[in-house]
Amino acid sequence: MSRNKKDIIKYGLVILLSILVVASVIVPLPYYIEVPGSAENVRDFVSVDDKRNKNDGSFMLTTVGIRRGTLASLITAKFLPFQDVISQQDLMGDSTDEEYDKLTKLQMTSSENMAKKVALELAGEPYKFAFKGVYVMNVSDTSDFKGKLETGDIVTKVDNQTFESAKEFMDYVKSKKVGDVVTVTYERDGQEAEAKGKLMTLKVKDEEDRPGIGITLTDSTELQTDRDVVIHTEDIGGPSAGLMFTLELYDLLSGKDLRKGREIAGTGTINEDGSVGSIGGIDKKVVAADSEGATIFFAPNEPIEGSQTNYEEAVEAAKKIDTKMKIVPVKTVQDALNYLEK
């Protein structure tokens, strides 16, 4: 082989290798990487009667960062602490990027109303709280309602029956049989419409198969009060800030200084009865809180059959990073208040 041909092959291989290296860094794959996110002062998001909390210290909500994976970043993540690879299917299900973004915003809207309701009740403030229906967050590809219902629709009736809670809605559907035709009444952009379809088989872990519409849902609620209670969360989605929003709102509504100059972080969903629900990625949230100087971290301690509680996961993460931050288990908002007021 002539020298020129060898040079051409050599340069060709160099170019090909360069292309592969660049591709491994910039070409996204259908995987995401969960990493420690941020710990943000809740006072920046919450106001009551146009006033924000000016007391020293802070309540901090914590987040998990989500990055689109490339070949290079996925390989790197395997060797770095507090980084987990998750498939696009596991993260988003059948949702598109736009639907997933809308889904997390719906979860946040539901969480905000629950936080307001619980905080107002704890502070002894009058309010009216109504269940409007269930938000459609996602429609399964195998559902008979695919193409009929959309993310963001509010289901208000099934077979002309209204419900007082999401549980009543699900109990009614479960009382039917797979293959039964149901009529779903829903609202979209303020307009009421109906859709008919057959119930499908839902497979639920550790439970018997049951009939279902084939949607992921969250409560659609309406809250009215004389106080001007506002939560601004344009850039944040999901329900996991519920506990911290509740604490911030209660602090403002009650006039108490729960912070006492302390840097307090935490996470957990908030339910109508004041109980605190589990969330994902708590190890990464512990890291984020520690990075922002938090001295207290509230972790949900809801029992999970066959798995660690969030609190147990948080304690393990705290040991790994050797933080002096106190990990406090909570099952209810009142548990957090009792700790802060003692």
Backbone hydrogen bonds, N-H to C=O, Kabsch-Sander energy under -0.5 kcal/mol:
donor,donor_aa,acceptor,acceptor_aa,energy
6,K,2,S,-2.0
7,D,3,R,-2.5
8,I,4,N,-2.4
9,I,5,K,-2.5
10,K,6,K,-2.6
11,Y,7,D,-2.9
12,G,8,I,-2.4
13,L,9,I,-2.5
14,V,10,K,-2.2
15,I,11,Y,-2.5
16,L,12,G,-2.6
17,L,13,L,-2.8
18,S,14,V,-2.4
19,I,15,I,-2.3
20,L,16,L,-2.3
21,V,17,L,-2.5
22,V,18,S,-2.6
23,A,19,I,-2.7
24,S,20,L,-2.2
25,V,21,V,-0.9
25,V,22,V,-0.8
26,I,22,V,-2.2
27,V,23,A,-2.4
29,L,69,G,-3.2
31,Y,29,L,-2.1
32,Y,86,I,-3.3
33,I,67,R,-2.9
34,E,84,D,-3.2
35,V,33,I,-0.5
35,V,65,G,-2.5
37,G,63,T,-1.5
40,E,61,L,-2.5
42,V,59,F,-3.2
44,D,41,N,-1.5
45,F,42,V,-2.2
46,V,42,V,-1.1
47,S,230,V,-2.2
48,V,51,K,-2.3
49,D,228,D,-2.5
50,D,228,D,-0.6
51,K,48,V,-1.3
58,S,262,R,-2.3
60,M,264,I,-3.0
61,L,40,E,-2.3
62,T,266,G,-0.7
63,T,38,S,-2.4
65,G,35,V,-2.7
67,R,33,I,-2.2
69,G,31,Y,-3.1
71,L,27,V,-0.5
72,A,24,S,-2.9
74,L,70,T,-2.7
75,I,71,L,-1.9
76,T,72,A,-2.3
77,A,73,S,-2.3
78,K,74,L,-1.0
78,K,75,I,-0.6
79,F,76,T,-1.7
80,L,77,A,-1.0
83,Q,80,L,-0.8
84,D,34,E,-1.9
86,I,32,Y,-2.8
88,Q,30,P,-2.3
91,L,87,S,-2.1
92,M,88,Q,-3.0
93,G,89,Q,-2.1
95,S,92,M,-2.0
100,Y,96,T,-2.8
101,D,97,D,-2.2
102,K,98,E,-2.0
103,L,99,E,-2.5
104,T,100,Y,-2.3
105,K,101,D,-1.6
106,L,102,K,-2.1
107,Q,103,L,-2.2
108,M,104,T,-1.9
109,T,105,K,-2.4
110,S,106,L,-2.3
111,S,107,Q,-2.3
112,E,108,M,-2.7
113,N,109,T,-1.8
114,M,110,S,-1.9
115,A,111,S,-2.5
116,K,112,E,-2.5
117,K,113,N,-2.5
118,V,114,M,-2.6
119,A,115,A,-2.4
120,L,116,K,-2.7
121,E,117,K,-2.1
122,L,118,V,-2.4
123,A,119,A,-2.0
124,G,121,E,-1.0
125,E,120,L,-2.8
128,K,224,Q,-2.8
130,A,222,E,-2.9
132,K,130,A,-0.6
132,K,220,S,-3.0
133,G,220,S,-1.3
134,V,155,V,-2.0
135,Y,218,T,-3.1
136,V,153,D,-2.8
137,M,135,Y,-0.7
137,M,216,T,-3.2
138,N,216,T,-1.2
140,S,214,G,-3.0
143,S,140,S,-1.5
144,D,198,K,-0.6
145,F,213,I,-0.5
146,K,143,S,-1.5
147,G,149,L,-0.7
148,K,145,F,-2.2
149,L,145,F,-2.5
152,G,136,V,-3.3
153,D,150,E,-2.2
154,I,187,E,-2.1
155,V,134,V,-2.9
155,V,153,D,-0.6
156,T,154,I,-0.6
156,T,185,T,-2.3
157,K,185,T,-1.5
158,V,161,Q,-1.8
159,D,183,T,-3.4
161,Q,158,V,-1.7
169,F,165,S,-1.8
170,M,166,A,-2.6
171,D,167,K,-2.9
172,Y,168,E,-2.2
173,V,169,F,-1.9
174,K,170,M,-2.6
175,S,171,D,-1.2
175,S,172,Y,-0.5
176,K,173,V,-1.4
179,G,199,L,-1.9
180,D,177,K,-2.3
182,V,180,D,-0.5
182,V,197,G,-2.6
184,V,182,V,-0.6
184,V,195,A,-3.3
185,T,157,K,-2.2
185,T,183,T,-0.5
186,Y,193,A,-2.7
187,E,154,I,-2.2
188,R,191,Q,-2.6
191,Q,188,R,-2.0
193,A,186,Y,-2.7
195,A,184,V,-2.1
197,G,182,V,-1.8
199,L,180,D,-2.3
200,M,212,G,-2.9
202,L,200,M,-0.5
202,L,210,R,-3.7
203,K,201,T,-0.5
204,V,202,L,-0.7
207,E,204,V,-2.1
210,R,202,L,-2.1
212,G,200,M,-1.9
216,T,138,N,-2.2
218,T,135,Y,-1.2
220,S,133,G,-2.6
221,T,219,D,-0.6
222,E,130,A,-2.6
224,Q,128,K,-2.9
229,V,227,R,-1.5
230,V,47,S,-2.7
230,V,228,D,-0.6
232,H,45,F,-3.3
233,T,231,I,-0.6
236,I,233,T,-1.1
238,G,104,T,-3.1
242,G,239,P,-1.6
243,L,268,G,-2.4
245,F,241,A,-2.4
246,T,242,G,-2.1
247,L,243,L,-2.1
248,E,244,M,-2.1
249,L,245,F,-2.6
250,Y,246,T,-2.6
251,D,247,L,-2.2
252,L,248,E,-1.9
253,L,249,L,-3.0
254,S,250,Y,-2.7
255,G,251,D,-1.1
258,L,256,K,-0.8
261,G,56,D,-1.2
262,R,259,R,-1.5
264,I,58,S,-3.2
264,I,262,R,-0.8
265,A,263,E,-0.5
265,A,296,I,-3.1
266,G,60,M,-1.1
267,T,298,F,-1.5
268,G,240,S,-2.2
269,T,277,G,-1.4
271,N,275,S,-2.4
274,G,271,N,-2.4
276,V,331,K,-2.6
277,G,269,T,-1.6
277,G,275,S,-0.5
284,K,281,G,-0.6
285,K,281,G,-1.4
286,V,282,I,-2.1
287,V,283,D,-1.6
288,A,284,K,-2.1
289,A,285,K,-2.5
290,D,286,V,-2.4
291,S,287,V,-2.1
292,E,288,A,-1.0
293,G,290,D,-1.5
294,A,289,A,-2.3
295,T,263,E,-2.7
296,I,263,E,-1.5
297,F,326,K,-2.8
298,F,265,A,-2.2
299,A,328,V,-2.7
301,N,330,V,-2.4
307,S,304,I,-2.2
311,Y,300,P,-1.4
313,E,309,T,-2.2
314,A,310,N,-2.7
315,V,311,Y,-2.4
316,E,312,E,-1.9
317,A,313,E,-2.2
318,A,314,A,-2.5
319,K,315,V,-2.0
320,K,316,E,-1.9
321,I,317,A,-1.7
322,D,319,K,-0.6
323,T,318,A,-1.9
326,K,295,T,-2.8
327,I,325,M,-0.5
328,V,297,F,-3.1
328,V,326,K,-0.6
330,V,299,A,-2.2
333,V,274,G,-2.4
336,A,332,T,-1.1
337,L,333,V,-2.4
338,N,334,Q,-2.9
339,Y,335,D,-1.8
340,L,336,A,-2.3
341,E,337,L,-2.2
342,K,338,N,-0.8
342,K,339,Y,-0.5
